[in-house]
Amino acid sequence: MQTLKQKSIIFLATGGLIGFSPVAPGTFGSLAALPLCWLISLMRGDAALIFVLVLVVFSTWIAHAAEKLEAQKDPKQVVVDEICGMAVTLFALPFSPLFVIGGFALFRIFDILKPFPIRWVDKKIPGGPGIVLDDILAGMFANLLLRLGIFLFNY
């Protein structure tokens, strides 16, 4: 029987149990991040940055603890990393349909295809840091591409 602490870790790591979706748990975890991304978009720049950094540190700890509880490397039901990745994807960008849909699509593409160095991080860095860092990189790539779109199309 799981303790309250263990149940809480699993609840948080799975994005409120969304990670137990029988299909596409990472995609549903990314969608579940959108209300949090909206809240972050309402914050001042420095407060938003601090919030996202704390989210990443906390999520790394939660993912590491959940991996130990589940006794498997990077369990599919752990989606707190997707939540962090989406927060990074949409960080300091307008929270509009164009950016939300574009950011979601780009993040999922980078998270699934894992181009270098994302795949390297996914394979070489163990535990919570490895679980979260590959999604942070996918989010950074997506964010940079969205910013490139802003620059190229004068949005």
N, C-alpha and C positions, 0 to 999 in steps of 0.2 A: 504494500500500500504506500502510495506517495505521500510525502509530507506536504504541508501547505506551501513551504518554500519551493519544493520541487514542482508542485502544480503551478505556482506563480511563474516560475522560470519557463515552463513549457507554454503557459498561456501567453506570456510576453514574446517568447521566441517565435511562436507560431502566428503572431499578429492577431491575437484574440481567437485562436484556433482556426483561422482562415487557412493556415498552412496544411491542415488536414483535408483540404479539398481533394477529391479523388482525381481530378484533372487539373493540370496547369497551376499547381500551388504557387509557383513563383510569379505567374501573371496575376493571380488574384491578390497575392501579397503586394505587388506593385500598385494595383488598383486601390487596395486598402490604404496605401500611403497618401492618397490624394487629399483627404481632409486635413491631414497633418501638414502637407505641403502648402495648402491654402492658409492655414494658421501661420506658418512660417513666413509666407508672403506678406502678411499683415504687420510683421515686426520690423523695427528699424534695422538697418544693416548690421550694426555691431551686435545687437541682441540676437538677430537671426543667425549670425555666424557662431556665436557662443552656443546657442541652442543646438545647432547642427553638430558642432564638435562634441558637445556633451552627449547627444544622441548616438554618435558614432562610438564613443568610448563605452557608454552603457550597453549598446547593442553588441559590441565585441564581447563584453563580459557575459551577457545573456546568451549569446550564440555559443560561446565556449562552454558555459555551464550546461546548456541544452545538449550539446554534442556529447558531453560526458554522461549525462543522464540517459541519452538514447543509445549510447555505446556504439556509435557509428560515425564515420567521417562525413561531415557536412550533410546532415539529414535533410531530405527534401522538404519536410514539413517546417523546417526553420526558415522563416521568411522575413525575419527582422532585418536581414541583410538587404533584401529588396526594398524594404521601407527606407533604409538609409540611402540606398542607391538612388531612389526616386527623389529623396530630399536634396541630394547633391545635384541631380539632374536639373531640378527646377529652381535651385538656389539663385536668388537675386535676379530672377527673370520674371516678366509679367505673368501673372496667373490668369491666362486667357485660354480659350479653347485651342487656339493654334499652338501655343507652347505646351499645354498639357498633353494634347494628342501627339504632337511631334516629339516631345520629350519622352513620353511613355513608349512610343514606337522605337525611338533610337535607343533608349535604355534597354528595352527587351532584346533588341538586335545585338547590342554589345554584350549583354549578359548571357545570351544563348550562344553566340558565335565565339565569344572570348578571343578576340585578336590579341596579339602580343602587345603589351606585357600582361594582359588580364589572365590568359591561360597559364602563364608561368607562375603568377601569384597564386592562382587557384590550386596548382599542383604542388608548389614548393613551400608555401607557408601554412603550417598546421594550426589547428584549433580555431578559436574565435577570431584572431586576427586574419587568418586566411579566408574564413567564411565571409567576413565583412569587407575586407580590403578589395577583393576582386569586384565586388558590386560598387564600391566607392570609385574605383577606376572606371568602370562602365558608366557610372553617373558623371564623372568628370569628362569623359569622352563625349557623352551626349550633350552635356552643358556647353562644352566648347563648340560643338557643331551647331547648336542652336545660336550661340553668339556669333559664329561665322555667318549664319543666315541673316542675323540682324544687321551685320556689317555690310554684307553683299547686297541686301535688298532694302537698306536704309529704313528698317522697320522701327 
